[in-house]
Amino acid sequence: MTSLNDEQLLQYGEGSKGKVVLVTGAASGIGKETALVFARFKAKLVLGDLNTAGIDEVVTQIRKSGGEAVGQRCDVTNWDSQLALFELGISAFGAIDVVIANAGINEAGTFFVSQVVDGKPRKPATTTLDVNINGVIYSTSLALHYLELNRASPSDLKAIVVMGSMASWMCIAAAPMYTASKHAVLGFARSVAAAVKGRNIRVNIIHPFFSATGILNAANMIFLAGFPMVPINRIAVTTLYAATHPDLETTGSVFALIDDGPVLLLENEIVKGGVYDILSARAASLST
């Protein structure tokens, strides 16, 4: 396990200069801050979000500071909408180098209070799964195509960064759909990382604990009053580090941000501890 401070998280940022970085959910919160961090290192930004006005504001802010950015409305649950965002990046800049699958929402609906119509329960809302799982799957699938498009050299490092959560590892009792979605993206990202390592594509997942973003409602904020929150900027610079680290040995590793202190890089061999040791041994026995 490696502990990383803010200065260390910025050490490879220059590697993003001139690179084309696509960010979903970029109109506010973590996505917006991530876009601004990459822009400070002179990356070219392709930004998508349902909030068109918010995207326009971020694009304008980056351009006013001398950066390059384009953006448009993007519904991550819609394949064609995400496809159009990737095509925008190619049209504007000719290539895509980094994809940040950031878009996500909290629990949509109340799972434990079913709505009854004519004496029969209605099915629960699965919007959270649509955004947090399908959206990430769509972003990653498109990334695996577009990161290779117009690639100058096979040695050029490309990257996919997925936004997980501490709910990827532990349950939030009041948010089973959110918990399920974040467990799912952890497994998904680790599988993709293992599959594409030979293609010189980094894949990492970021796991922040609670942070003061729009995903937390007023009741959440009251409950968390006095609790050390993860700074939004630290999540953004961790994403920068994950995307620009030059050593492919760290691909598939996870980054844990548990409070307002240092970021913990959990290398693959550490992630496999505990129950993972048992599962890994069983999986290894199948190949012998």
N, C-alpha and C positions, 0 to 999 in steps of 0.2 A: 504494500500500500504506500502510495506517495502523497505527501501533503503539498499543496500548491498555493502560494499566495498570489495576490493580484499582479505583482511584477512578473512572476514566473508565467502566469497565464497569458501575458502579453508578449512573451519572448519570441514567438514565431509569427507574430502578426504581420510583419513585413512580407511574409510569404504570400499574403493575400492581395498584395498590390497588383492591380491590373486584372485580377481574377474576376470572373462573373459569378455572383452569389445570388441564388434564388431563395427567398424566404416566404413561407406561407404564414398567415396570421400576423402580418407585419404592420398593421395599422396602429397597434397599441401594445403596451406591456412589454413582455420579453421579446416578441418579434420585432417591435419597433426599435428597442434598445440594441438588439443584435444587429439590425440593419445599420444603425448609426455607428456602432463600433467598427464594423467592416468598412463603412464609408470613410471613417477617419484614417484607415490604413489604405485608402485609395482603391478599394475594390469597386467593381461595378455592380449595382444592385438591381434585381428583378423582384418586385414586391407584389404580393397578392393578399387579398382579404375581402371578406364580405362588405366591410365598411369602406366604401369607395372614397368618401370624403376624407377619412383618416389616411388612406393610402396616398391620396393626392397631397395631403399635408406633409407626409414623410418624404415623398419624392421631391417636393418643393424645398423642404429643409435641406436635403442632401445637395440638391443642385445649387442652392444659394451659398453653400459652404464650399463650392467648387468641385463637388463630386458628380458622379454619373449615376442616374437611376431612372428606371421606368417602372410603371406599376399599373395594375388594373384590378377590377373586381374579380374575385376568385372564390368559388364555393368548392371547398376541398372534397365534399362528398359527391361531387359531380365530375366524372372522368373528363368530359369534354371541356369543362371549365378549367381544370388543371392543365390539360393538354394545351389550351390556348395560352396559358401563362408561360409554359415552357417555350412555346413557339414565339411568344413575345420576346423572350430572352435571346433566342437565336436570331430573330429579325433585328433586334437592336444591337447586339454585341457579337454575334457570330458563333458563340459557344457558351456552355455552362460548365463551371468548374466545381461549384459547391452547392449542395441542396440542403437547406435547413427545414426539416418537416416539423414546424413549430405549432401550427394551428391546432387548437384543442379547446374543449369546453368542460365545464364542471358537470355534475349530475343534472340531467334534464328530466324533470318530472320527479315524483316521489314513489319509489319502487314499493315501499311497504304499505302504502295507502292506495289500494286498488279502487278504480272507479267502476261502479256497478250500474249497468244499464239493463232494465227489464229482468233484474234478478241474476244477471250473469256478469262476471268481471270482464273488463276490457283489457286487451293486451297492453303491457307496459311500454312506455316510450323507449325507443332504442337510439334516439338521436345522438346520445353520448358515444355509443359504439360506432355509429356511422361516421362521426367526425374524427374521433380519436384513434380508431383502428383503420377503417376503410380509407380515411383521408391520408393516413401515413402510408398505407399500402400503395395507394395510387401515386403519391409523391415519390416513393422509392422505386416503383416500377418504371415511372417516367424517367427518373434520374438515371437508372441503369442504361437507358437508351441514350438520353441526351448528354450524359457525361462523356460518352464515347464519340458523339457527333462532332466532327471537325477537330478532333483531338490532335494537337500538334505532334505529340510524341507519346509512345506507350509508357514512357517513364514519367510523364507529367502526373503529379499526384492529384487525384480527384477525391472528393469527400461527400459523404452523406451524414448528417447529424440529426438524430431523432430526439424529440423532447419527451422524456419520460417523467417520472415523479417518484417520490418516496413511496407512493401507492403502488409502484411497480413491485415492491418488496413486502409491503405490509398492508393490512386492510384498513379502510376507512368505513366504519360500521354504517354510517348514514349514507354512504355513496358506493353501493355495490357495482353499479354500472361503470362509474369512473375507475374504481379499483380494478375491475375486470379489464377495462381498456388499457390501463397502464401496465398491468401484468402482461397483457398480450403484446404490446409494442416492445417490451423488453425482450421477450422470446423471439419475436419477429426480427428485430434489429440484430440480435446475436447470430441468428441463422444466416441472415444476409451477409453479415461481416465474414463469417466463416466461408461462405460460398464465393465471395468476390475478392478475397485477399490477393489471389494470384493475378488479378486484373489491375492492381495498383490503385484500388479504390478504398479509401478509409471509410469505416462505418462505426460511429460511436453513439452512445445514448447518454443524455444528461438527466440526472435525477435530483431536482431541487425539492427541498421541503417547502414549507409555506413561505410564500412571497406576496407582497402587497400588490397584486395585479387584479385586473377586472374579473378574474375567475373566482375570486372570493367575494361573497356578498356581505352585506352589512352585519348579518348575524355571525358569519364566520369571523369578521374582523373584531367584533365585540368579544367573542369566545377566545380569540388569540391575543387579546390585549396584554401587553407585557411580555409576550413570548418573542424570543429573538428570531426575527424574520430574515430570510435570505435576500440580500440586496439584489435588485433586478440587474444592475450593471454587472454583478459578479456572475450571474447566469450567462449574460451576454459574452463576457470575456472568456468564460469557460467554453462556450460554443466556438469562439474564435480559436482557442487553443486546440480543441478537439478536431477542428477542420484543417488546421495548418501544421500540426505536429508532423515532422518529416519521417518519423520512424514507424513503419507499418506494424511493428511488433505491438504497438499500443492499439491497433484497430481491434474493435470488439470489446475493448475495455469500457467500463462505465465510470461516470463521474458523479460523486455524491456530494451534494451541498446540503448539509444537515442543519446549519444555523448561519449566523453572520460571521463565522470563522473561516479558516482555510478550506479549500476544495480537496476532496479525497479522490485520488485516482485509484480505482480498484482494478488491478491487473487481472487478466483472465484466471491465473492460477489461484488468486485469492477468492475470486467469485465462486470458484468450484469447491470451496471449503464446506464443511458441515454436510448437509444432506446432499449437496452436489457431489461430494466425494463418493457417496454410496451409489448415486445414479451414474456417475462417470465410470465407476468400476463395473457396474452392470452392463453399461453400453460397450465398454471395452471387451467384456467377456463374449459379446456377440460376434466380435470380429476375430476371435482367436480359435 
